[in-house]
Amino acid sequence: MPQPSTAHIEAASTLAIVVSSHEPLLLLSENQTVIAASSSFCRAFDINPATVSRCPLDMLGDGEWAMPKLASLLKATAEGIAQIDAYEIDLKRPDRETRQLVVHARKLDDGDVEHIRLLLAVTDVTAARIEARLRDDLVRDNSMLLKEIQHRVANSLQIIASILMQSARRVQSDEARGHLHNAHHRVMSIAALQRQLSTSKGGNVELRTYFSQLCHSLAASMIADPDRLSIEVRVDDSAVPADVSVSLGLIVTELVINALKHAFPDERPGRILVEYASSGQDWLLTVTDDGVGMPAGSDTPKAGLGTSIVEALARNLACEIRFSDADPGVSVAVGHRADGELRDHPSNENIARPMHDPRPGGGAASPPSGTGQSDDE
């Protein structure tokens, strides 16, 4: 009895693997006639297994596999000039839902050079694509809902700020009026953040736009003569998570308000500069004015609400606060470095000095108050 050749053994093994496979597979001849189909292929596409063998691919089932593009790619694969990798097709059948398929095809190299055979693998991705679309729709809807909520919150905060200003105009006490004004500015700081969040992507806040809007709002409500006082913002391309931006925005609000209230008495002209820069995990925020400077010795005020807010926010951010004489004026630095050492800002050599009164005869200073002048409360 003649012994079967190696090619015949390998061909029989391939046939057995295809038929028993748990994946939808077709074994095709060079002219795209079905040699064998896996049972999973027949189940997946409702094809009678008895009708599969020796059936041309374009006549399989009810003829739904007659796809010219697929036939052309299979012909090129058989000729060795191409192969099918993750080719997507729509399987359209009468009175049935269209199925989205991903197909792969390879020319078999099993030693039988006289008979070219193709292995076609088919994956039904209909359910996966529907799930992906639903997930994308859900993400988009949630994003739109979040932006709408943020927009409504910003509007509500502006209403609250307006009520605070109206109340400030009615009260007789200067002290009460000052507290209401300060509350108004803090609410407007959060409102500016909410407006920025409503236009930000990925949940991060671009600090340049946020700080610019924030300082514009503070200037509009606190600076009567823009030719005398101004606020300048210099911020790099940093973007931070929303919760971090809240703390940074409130710190800027407190420091700028304090400078506007105390650094420029007697109609003194001047400028406030807000700067922020980051590199990796290191970042530095500075607020510098060119006003009258820090009070010295016993005239140094005690810490009030503004200072307490800044210190609490700095602790929340795990960062340092340092202030120094800007000659003229005061500079306050709030920042974080991985090595624990707060260094100078690239554009200002006067910040980040030790926390003491830098003028001759000055002793230990109280905790930083706003930008170093009298506390705002």
Beta strands, then each sheet from edge to edge (+ up, - down):
strand 1: 25-29
strand 2: 34-37
strand 3: 84-91
strand 4: 99-107
strand 5: 117-124
strand 6: 204-206
strand 7: 229-235
strand 8: 239-241
strand 9: 270-279
strand 10: 282-289
strand 11: 320-325
strand 12: 330-336
sheet 1: 2+ 1- 5+ 4- 3+
sheet 2: 6+ 8-
sheet 3: 7+ 9+ 10- 12+ 11-
end
